Amino acid sequence: MLPLPIGVVATTTVDIVIEVTTAVAIMAVIMAAMVVAAEVIMVVVVVTVAAADITAVAVTANMTLGN
């Protein structure tokens, strides 16, 4: 391997640090977005289940009162 000038080595090191930091930051943002998406999905599921429960109760009450 050829000896590199100190400036090139320093620049390369800074570039690597910047790239790694950027990659980590992007991954953190993606992870945060995934967590938020998962929470939204959970809320939708809970609301859907609650709606189904309410519907079931209403149908049962209707059948009971109707008969």
Buried (B, 14 or more C-beta within 10 A) or exposed (E): EEEEEEEEEEEEEEEEEEEEEEEEEEEEEEEEEEEEEEEEEEEEEEEEEEEEEEEEEEEEEEEEEEE
